[in-house]
Amino acid sequence: MSKRITRYMAVAQSLLLLVSILSLAPISQGKGKEKKDVPKGRPVLWRAPDDLPSRDLFLGPGGAAMKPDTSSVTFLKADQGGYSVKFRVRDGKGREWVAKLGKEAQSETAAVRLLWAIGYQTEINYLVPCVHIAGAPKPKKKVERCEGDGFANVRFEARPENVKRTGEWKWKRNPFVGRRELQGLIVMMGLMNNWDIKDSNNVVLFVPAENSRHVDESLYAISDLGATFGRTGNIPFFWRFTRSRNNPDDYAHSRFIDKVKGNRVAFRYGGKNRGLFRNISIEDAKWVGRLLSRLSDRQIMDAFRAANYNETDVQLLTQAVRRRINELVRLSEPNIALLQE
């Protein structure tokens, strides 16, 4: 009996040793690979927008210089993953882009412009109302077509040669945790009703010194903002919560802030990662509101016009965004006060 126990103990010790070796191996390999392959620069999430009142929200962060040349667009490959159909393409000037087709293209184009307007790092994108992509396969999902074999409302997202995509960043573990700029970004996710807040939608963009501000920089951006300007899921329907994306009417009729309790703001948010909203102070929320309040209605309208919304929806979305901005600006600290619905 004692020999059998001894044998079992020896086997158990061997298994524990094997598990230890296997668990340590990938960690050491991962660290080595990170040091060798992933460039790092000064982390940047937000910069004070000194020119905020004059920023062109129609052209967005890329301005006129980065606009895609759609006189000739060629299919390179399909980009896998995500809700939308995405193609890697080359434009008439030889630059590469990721073309996103479908419902998320419009909402993402507008969302990027609002974030960029108040100083957040973003992708560079444009909405093309109708484009022909030579060699493109038939999409696996239904998408809107135009001019015969053209694709309607296509978001072009830049892939500059001098910018390296070094991986994703995590909402709960990053250099900005506890800082106002990250809290403000969370508020912006609520303001735009982005219900798909997850780490895999984030990206770190490495910009070398010669293309930046005399120092290598790692820009922290949200790469996928398609699940915005709809409903976050706070309306029950047959015992489940419904969500929508790029639905101006849903967005305009959804609620933004529930109440103020002490020095914290309670948001009406039914999307993913709700815990991020549990510790937003009044001052952090008002900070974002004050930045946004410096935007004119014309600038906000331009963000939606750039996304090719019709004029009725441009007005509806602009009024809804302005209403939410006003809610932020007017926040105060009296006891527990329900805000106007």
SEMIDO-857211 format. One line per field, with one value per residue (C-alpha): residue number from 0; x, y, z. Coordinates in steps of 0.02 Angstrom, whole numbers, plus 32768, in hexadecimal, padded with zeros to 4 digits. Example, Ala and Ser with C-alpha at 12.3 -4.5 7.8 and 13.67 -1.06 7.14 Angstrom:
BEGIN
kedo <- (0	1)
X <- (8267	82AC)
Y <- (7F1F	7FCB)
Z <- (8186	8165)
END
This chain:
BEGIN
kedo <- (0	1	2	3	4	5	6	7	8	9	10	11	12	13	14	15	16	17	18	19	20	21	22	23	24	25	26	27	28	29	30	31	32	33	34	35	36	37	38	39	40	41	42	43	44	45	46	47	48	49	50	51	52	53	54	55	56	57	58	59	60	61	62	63	64	65	66	67	68	69	70	71	72	73	74	75	76	77	78	79	80	81	82	83	84	85	86	87	88	89	90	91	92	93	94	95	96	97	98	99	100	101	102	103	104	105	106	107	108	109	110	111	112	113	114	115	116	117	118	119	120	121	122	123	124	125	126	127	128	129	130	131	132	133	134	135	136	137	138	139	140	141	142	143	144	145	146	147	148	149	150	151	152	153	154	155	156	157	158	159	160	161	162	163	164	165	166	167	168	169	170	171	172	173	174	175	176	177	178	179	180	181	182	183	184	185	186	187	188	189	190	191	192	193	194	195	196	197	198	199	200	201	202	203	204	205	206	207	208	209	210	211	212	213	214	215	216	217	218	219	220	221	222	223	224	225	226	227	228	229	230	231	232	233	234	235	236	237	238	239	240	241	242	243	244	245	246	247	248	249	250	251	252	253	254	255	256	257	258	259	260	261	262	263	264	265	266	267	268	269	270	271	272	273	274	275	276	277	278	279	280	281	282	283	284	285	286	287	288	289	290	291	292	293	294	295	296	297	298	299	300	301	302	303	304	305	306	307	308	309	310	311	312	313	314	315	316	317	318	319	320	321	322	323	324	325	326	327	328	329	330	331	332	333	334	335	336	337	338	339	340)
X <- (8000	808D	80E6	8048	8037	80ED	80D5	803C	809D	812C	80B3	805E	8104	8134	8090	80A6	8155	8117	808A	8107	817B	80ED	80A6	814D	8180	8100	8117	81D1	81B7	8131	81A0	822F	81C0	8175	8221	825D	81C7	8155	8194	8160	8150	8108	8052	7FD2	7F15	7EE2	7F2C	7EE2	7E8B	7EC4	7E69	7DC8	7D4C	7D99	7DB3	7D6B	7CFA	7CC8	7D78	7DA8	7E54	7E9E	7E6B	7E6A	7F1A	7EEC	7E4A	7E48	7E56	7DBD	7DD8	7E24	7E0D	7E50	7E26	7EBC	7E70	7DE1	7DFC	7DB5	7D56	7CD7	7C23	7C40	7C85	7D33	7DA7	7E5D	7E6A	7EE4	7EAC	7EDF	7F7A	7FB7	7F87	7F3B	7E96	7E1B	7D72	7CE1	7C39	7B8F	7B30	7BC4	7C1E	7BB9	7BB2	7C6D	7C9A	7C38	7C75	7D2C	7D10	7CC0	7D4C	7DD3	7D7F	7D9C	7E4E	7E46	7EB8	7E57	7E68	7E62	7DC4	7D4F	7CA3	7C93	7BDB	7BF9	7C97	7CC3	7D46	7D9A	7DAA	7D3F	7CE7	7C2E	7C18	7BDD	7B64	7AE3	7B25	7ADD	7B0F	7B14	7B31	7B24	7BB6	7BEC	7BE7	7B86	7BC1	7C6D	7CDE	7D95	7E0F	7EC4	7F57	7FEB	8094	80E9	8070	8084	7FF0	803C	7FA6	7F10	7F04	7E95	7E12	7E3C	7EF9	7F50	7FBF	7F28	7EC2	7E7B	7EA5	7E26	7E46	7E18	7D7E	7D4E	7D60	7CE9	7C6D	7C7C	7C52	7BB3	7B8D	7B98	7B3F	7BD0	7B91	7C23	7CAB	7D2F	7DEC	7DF4	7DAC	7E40	7EE7	7F92	7FDE	809A	80D4	8192	81E3	8205	8149	8112	8149	8204	81E2	819E	80E6	806B	7FBD	7F2E	7E94	7DEF	7DF3	7D3E	7CB5	7C2E	7BB5	7B8A	7AF7	7A72	7A2E	7A9E	7A1F	79C2	7914	78D3	7882	783A	78AB	794A	79A1	79A9	7A38	7A4B	7AD4	7AC7	7A10	79F5	7944	7979	7A08	799F	791E	7995	79C7	7A78	7A85	7A17	7A48	7AD0	7AF9	7B75	7C08	7BE5	7B80	7B11	7B00	7A75	7AE5	7AB7	7B4D	7BEA	7C65	7BE5	7C5A	7CC2	7C36	7C2B	7CAB	7C94	7C9D	7C37	7CD6	7D14	7C6C	7C63	7D14	7CDB	7C3D	7CA1	7D10	7C7B	7C1E	7CA3	7C69	7BEA	7B4D	7B99	7C31	7BC6	7B59	7BF5	7C28	7B84	7B86	7C33	7BE0	7B5F	7AC5	7A30	7A06	7975	79E6	7A72	79FC	79B8	7A64	7AAB	7A1D	7A31	7AED	7AD3	7A51	7ACE	7B57	7AE3	7ABF	7B78	7B97	7B05	7B37	7B3E	7B52	7AAB	7A7B	7A29	79D3	7980	79A8	7929	7900)
Y <- (8000	8078	8050	807B	8121	8146	8120	8194	821E	820C	8215	82AE	8306	82E0	8328	83C5	83DC	83C6	8445	84C1	84AF	84C1	855A	85B2	8591	85FE	868B	8697	8688	870E	8788	876B	8786	8824	8871	8842	8864	88E5	8999	8A0A	8AC5	8B47	8B15	8B94	8B87	8C3E	8CE7	8D90	8DCA	8E80	8E96	8E41	8EC8	8EC8	8E0C	8DCA	8D3A	8D1A	8CE7	8CA7	8C78	8C54	8CF9	8D13	8CCC	8C1B	8C06	8B63	8B6C	8B08	8B1F	8A72	89FA	8948	88B7	886A	87F1	87D8	880D	878B	87A3	881D	8844	889B	8863	88AD	88B0	88E3	8953	89C3	8A6D	8ACD	8B14	8A6A	8A80	89F2	89FD	898E	89A5	897E	8957	8954	89A5	89D6	8A3F	8ADE	8ADB	8AB8	8B48	8BC4	8B7C	8B8F	8C46	8C71	8C1B	8C6D	8D18	8D1C	8CD9	8C1B	8BB0	8B5B	8AFD	8B61	8B3B	8B7B	8B46	8B2C	8B2F	8ABB	8A61	89D9	895D	88FE	8845	8849	87A4	879A	87C6	8739	87B2	881F	88CE	8965	8975	8A09	8A2C	8976	891B	89AB	89AB	8A32	8A8F	8A42	8A78	8A86	8A75	8AA4	8A2E	8AA6	8A53	8AB8	8A81	89D6	8981	8932	88DC	8902	895F	8932	89A2	896B	8963	89F0	8A88	8AF9	8A9D	8B18	8BAE	8C2B	8C09	8B51	8B7A	8BF8	8B75	8B04	8B93	8BA8	8AF0	8B0F	8BB0	8B57	8ABA	8A47	89A3	893A	8974	88EB	88DE	888D	892D	8992	89AC	89F6	8A54	8A6C	8B0D	8B21	8BC4	8C02	8C01	8C43	8CC2	8C9C	8C04	8B56	8B4C	8AC0	8B02	8AAF	8AAD	8A51	89FC	89C0	8A3E	89F6	89C6	8A7C	8AF3	8A73	8A28	89D6	8956	89AC	8988	88D8	8875	87C8	87B0	87E3	8887	88CB	892A	8986	89DD	8A6F	8A8F	8B4B	8B39	8ABB	8B2B	8BC9	8B75	8B1C	8B5F	8B95	8BBD	8B73	8BD5	8C24	8BD1	8C2D	8C55	8BC9	8BC5	8B30	8B13	8AB5	8A37	8985	8951	88ED	8918	8978	8977	89FE	8A7B	8A5C	8ADC	8B75	8C14	8CAF	8D10	8C8D	8C8E	8D4C	8D55	8CF7	8D60	8E01	8DC4	8D8E	8E31	8E8F	8E38	8E94	8E40	8E52	8DEC	8D63	8D60	8D53	8CB5	8C63	8CAC	8C61	8BB9	8BD8	8BE0	8C34	8CE3	8CAA	8C31	8CB2	8D28	8C9F	8C5F	8D0D	8D3F	8C9E	8CB8	8D6E	8D38	8CBE	8D41	8DB4	8D2B	8D1B	8DD5	8DEE	8D64	8D9C	8D4B	8D58	8CBA	8C3F	8C96	8C3F	8C98	8CC3	8C2F)
Z <- (8000	802C	7F87	7F27	7F82	7F61	7EA8	7EA0	7EF5	7E79	7DE6	7E31	7E49	7D95	7D55	7DBE	7D7A	7CC7	7CE0	7D29	7C94	7C16	7C6F	7C76	7BC1	7B66	7BE3	7BC5	7B09	7B0D	7B6A	7AF1	7A5B	7AA5	7AC1	7A14	79A3	79F4	79EC	7A7A	7A86	7AFA	7B1A	7ADC	7AEF	7AE7	7AB9	7AE1	7A40	7A37	7990	79C7	798D	78DF	78C6	7823	7855	77A2	776C	7818	785B	77B0	7762	76A7	7691	76C6	7664	7601	7545	7512	7458	745F	74F1	74EC	755D	75B7	7634	76AC	7761	77D7	787A	78BC	7895	77EE	7746	7731	769A	7693	75F9	759C	755B	74BF	7516	754D	7604	7668	76C4	7720	76CE	7744	76F4	7746	77D3	7841	77BE	77DA	7898	78A5	7831	789B	7941	790F	78E6	798C	79ED	7985	7995	7A52	7A4D	7A52	79E6	795A	78B8	7817	77B5	772E	76F0	7634	75FD	7569	7532	74B5	74F3	7466	748B	7528	7550	7575	762E	769F	76F3	76A0	7680	7627	7570	74FA	7442	7413	7462	74D3	7591	75ED	7688	769C	772A	76F6	7788	7766	7777	7769	7749	77D2	785C	78AD	7900	799B	79E9	7A55	7AFA	7B8D	7BDA	7C8B	7C7A	7C1D	7C43	7C5B	7CDF	7D5D	7CF2	7CB2	7BFA	7C0B	7C73	7BEE	7B66	7BC6	7BD0	7B14	7AFB	7B5D	7B00	7A58	7A99	7A6E	7AB5	7A73	7AEB	7AEE	7AEB	7A3F	79F3	7A32	79DB	7A03	796F	7975	791F	7912	7943	7893	7870	7918	799A	79A1	7A0E	79ED	7A1D	7A3E	7A19	7A76	7A07	79F3	794A	7941	7968	78FA	7986	79A8	798F	79B1	7A53	7AD6	7B0E	7B9B	7B58	7B85	7AFA	7B1C	7BB3	7B5B	7B39	7A8A	7A3C	7999	7937	78BE	78E5	78F8	793B	79C0	79F2	79FD	7A6C	7AE2	7B8C	7BB8	7C72	7CFB	7D95	7DFD	7EA3	7F0F	7E9D	7E21	7D81	7D5B	7CA0	7C48	7BF0	7BC2	7B5B	7B7C	7C07	7C6E	7D03	7CAF	7CD1	7D8D	7DC3	7D54	7DBA	7D95	7D6E	7CF3	7C99	7C98	7C54	7BB9	7BB0	7BB2	7B24	7ABB	7AE0	7A7E	79E0	7976	7936	7888	78BC	7907	786C	7800	785E	782A	777B	7764	7788	76FE	776E	771D	7758	77C6	7824	782D	7888	78F9	792A	7944	79B6	7A1A	7A2E	7A61	7AE1	7B2E	7B30	7B90	7C0E	7C31	7C3F	7CB7	7D30	7DE5	7E8F	7EE7	7F45	7ECC	7E3C	7DAC	7D0B	7C86	7C1A)
END
